[in-house]
Each structure stands twice: as C-alpha cells, then as structure tokens.
Amino acid sequence: MSEEHNLFGAREGQKTPGNGKEVKELETLKNLETQISGAIEKIRLLKDAKTALEKRVSELESTLDSKNEELLRVTGEKNSIRDQIEGLLNELQNIES
C-alpha cells in the first residue's frame, strides 16, 4: 500500500518542520492571486467602460457640431428674413410719405 505525501514531502497527518508556516504562506499566496485576478478583471472592466465612454463622447461631440452648424444656418436665415422685413417696412414708409 502506497503512502500519500503532501506538498512538503510529509505523509498525510505527519507534520514537517515549519509546516504551519508554509501552509500560511501558501494561503497568503492564494489570497494574493485572488486579489490580483480581481484587480485584473476590474482593470479590464474599467478599460471597456472607458472605451464605451470615449465612443459616447465622440458621438455627442459630433451631434453638438451638427447642432452648432444648424444654429448658424438658422441664425443666418433669421437675419436674412429680418433684413427683408425691414426693407419692406422702409418701402411702406416711403410709399406713405
């Protein structure tokens, strides 16, 4: 019958010198690995969110540019119409005079 040995070469149930310390170090390493994996996942999610937000900002800037162009066009039309109305009012005043 073969005997099972743990990671440190001791048979199951048999303690090796420093076995408790080594187990604690392994647990610490496992905790660090879990924390690092979690941090990596958070970084990935944040990068994805950043990319999505940058795309949204670009879309909004494009929309703003379009609206500004439309505002300039409408303002120009308004000024043109105002000038035409003022011209017509001046003609009416000249006719009445």
C-alpha positions as CSV (number, residue, x, y, z in Angstrom):
1,M,0.0,0.0,0.0
2,S,1.5,3.3,-1.0
3,E,1.6,6.3,1.3
4,E,0.3,9.7,0.3
5,H,2.6,12.6,0.8
6,N,1.7,16.3,0.9
7,L,3.4,19.1,-1.0
8,F,6.2,19.2,1.5
9,G,7.1,15.5,1.4
10,A,5.4,14.5,4.7
11,R,3.0,11.7,4.9
12,E,-0.6,12.7,5.4
13,G,-1.1,13.7,9.0
14,Q,2.6,13.9,9.6
15,K,4.0,17.4,10.4
16,T,7.2,18.7,8.9
17,P,9.2,21.4,10.5
18,G,7.6,24.8,9.5
19,N,4.6,23.1,8.0
20,G,2.2,25.6,9.6
21,K,4.2,28.5,8.3
22,E,4.4,27.0,4.8
23,V,0.6,26.4,4.7
24,K,0.1,30.0,5.9
25,E,2.4,31.3,3.2
26,L,0.5,29.2,0.6
27,E,-2.8,30.7,1.8
28,T,-1.3,34.2,1.6
29,L,-0.1,33.5,-1.9
30,K,-3.5,32.1,-2.9
31,N,-5.2,35.3,-1.4
32,L,-2.8,37.5,-3.3
33,E,-3.5,35.5,-6.5
34,T,-7.2,36.0,-5.9
35,Q,-6.8,39.7,-5.3
36,I,-4.6,40.2,-8.3
37,S,-7.1,38.3,-10.5
38,G,-9.9,40.5,-9.2
39,A,-7.8,43.6,-9.8
40,I,-7.1,42.5,-13.4
41,E,-10.8,41.9,-14.0
42,K,-11.6,45.4,-12.6
43,I,-9.0,46.9,-14.9
44,R,-10.4,45.1,-17.9
45,L,-13.9,46.3,-17.0
46,L,-12.7,49.9,-16.5
47,K,-10.9,49.8,-19.8
48,D,-14.1,48.6,-21.5
49,A,-16.1,51.3,-19.8
50,K,-13.6,53.9,-20.8
51,T,-13.7,52.8,-24.4
52,A,-17.5,53.0,-24.4
53,L,-17.5,56.4,-22.8
54,E,-14.9,57.7,-25.3
55,K,-17.2,56.5,-28.1
56,R,-20.2,58.2,-26.5
57,V,-18.2,61.5,-26.1
58,S,-17.3,61.3,-29.7
59,E,-20.9,60.8,-30.7
60,L,-22.1,63.7,-28.6
61,E,-19.4,65.9,-29.9
62,S,-20.5,65.1,-33.5
63,T,-24.1,65.8,-32.5
64,L,-23.1,69.1,-30.9
65,D,-21.1,70.1,-34.1
66,S,-24.2,69.4,-36.2
67,K,-26.4,71.4,-33.9
68,N,-24.0,74.3,-33.9
69,E,-24.0,74.2,-37.8
70,E,-27.8,74.1,-37.8
71,L,-27.9,77.0,-35.3
72,L,-25.6,79.1,-37.5
73,R,-27.8,78.3,-40.6
74,V,-31.0,79.2,-38.8
75,T,-29.5,82.4,-37.4
76,G,-28.4,83.4,-40.9
77,E,-31.9,82.7,-42.2
78,K,-33.4,84.8,-39.4
79,N,-31.1,87.7,-40.1
80,S,-31.9,87.5,-43.8
81,I,-35.7,87.5,-43.1
82,R,-35.3,90.4,-40.6
83,D,-33.4,92.4,-43.3
84,Q,-36.1,91.6,-45.9
85,I,-38.9,92.7,-43.5
86,E,-37.0,95.9,-42.5
87,G,-36.6,96.6,-46.3
88,L,-40.3,96.1,-46.9
89,L,-41.2,98.3,-43.9
90,N,-38.9,101.0,-45.3
91,E,-40.6,100.8,-48.7
92,L,-44.0,101.1,-47.0
93,Q,-42.9,104.2,-45.1
94,N,-41.6,105.7,-48.4
95,I,-44.9,105.0,-50.1
96,E,-46.9,106.6,-47.2
97,S,-44.6,109.7,-47.2
